[in-house]
Amino acid sequence: MTGTEPTMTDNTGKWTIDVSLQHSQYRVRAEALLRLEDGGEFVGVGMAHIGLRESAISQVGSYLAVARALSDLTAELLETVASDVDGVLTALATN
């Protein structure tokens, strides 16, 4: 997670995901950046090996790297949800 530490208690309506790809000769790195209206951000990263850049298989590597980045982003969101739920349950238990 980067930037402002978001929580899932945010009630804003528009979130944006930007995906960027960085290719090297045999690998591709994807980064999925989720931006919340309140300035919070989550980042997911995925890597994949690719064949020769000129081949059709190199596109498959890009797809795989993006899928892995989105999966990583999902894990970040789930971790935040779990933390927020634990916080709420702890607060309720102490009241």
N, C-alpha and C positions, 0 to 999 in steps of 0.2 A: 504494500500500500504506500502511496506517496501523497504529498500535499496535505491538505486538511484531513484529519482523521474523521471520516464519515461514520454515522451510525444508521441503523436501519429504522430509526424513529423519524427520519426525514420524510416529510409528506409532499415533497415537490413532485411535479409531474413529468418533466422531460430530462431524460438522461441520454447521453450521446456516447457511442463507441467508435473510436478511431482505431483502425488496424494499419500498422506499417510493417513493411517487409524489408529485410536487408539480406541481400544475396552475396555469398562468396562463391568460390569455384565449385565447392562440393556440398555446401550447407546453406540453409535458409533459416533466418531467425524472424519470427513474427512477434509483434508486441500489440496487445489489445488494451487500449486505454479507455476506461469508462469514466466519463466526467459527469458529476452530479451538478444540479443547478446551484447548490449551495457552495460549490467550489471543491467539494471532496472528489477524490480520485481513487480508483482501483486499477491495478495493472496486472495483466497476465502475459506470460512469455511462453513461447513454444519454439522448438527447434526441430529440424528434419534434415536428413541427408538428401541430396538431390543428385541426379545423374548429370550428364553433360548439359550445360545451359541451353543448348540448341535443340535438345530432344523434347518430345512430348512428356516424358516422365518428369522433367524438371517442374512442370506445372503441378503435378501430383504432390511433389515435395512441398510446394507453396501451400497447397490446400491442407496438407497434413500439419504443417507448422502453424497455420491459422487455427485449425481445429484444436491443436494442443494449447495455443495461447488462450482461446476461449474457454477451454476446460480449466486451465489454471485460473482464469478470471472467475469462473464459477466457484472454484474452491475458495478463493479470497472472499467472495460474497457470503458463502456458507459459513466460513470461519467468523465473519463479522456478525452474522445472524446469531450464531451459537453464543458468541460473547455477549451480545445484547440481551438475549434471552436469559443467560446466566445472571447478568446484572439485574434484570427486572425481578427474577425469582429471588435473588439474594435480598433485594430491597423489600420485597413483599414479606419475606421470612422474618426480617428484622422489625417489621411494623406490627 
